[in-house]
Amino acid sequence: MAIAPIGGVAPIIPTGVAPASSAPKVDFMGALDSVTKATAEADALGKQVATGELQDIHQFMAAQTKASLAMELTVAVRNRAVEAYQEIMRMQI
């Protein structure tokens, strides 16, 4: 008993997946600016909490957490870049 091959099957292309060539560009300086802005916003809200101008402590806590996470991410990216540079410098030509 012979098995007939399956014909006419089109390749499966996932919908909503962008091709690799259209990957988003990363603006590192823009990212650093956003970290600076988040930190400044958290500092300003902290001063408002300390002086009693801001009654909603949740705004301050959310801004502080956002700034903290942004700074941790920035430090992690910097550490990876330094590690990559050091690895390249250890390579022998």
Secondary structure by P-SEA (a helix, b strand, c coil): cccccccccccccccccccccccccccaaaaaaaaaaaaaaaaaaaaaaaacccccaaaaaaaaaaaaaaaaaaaaaaaaaaaaaaaaaaccc
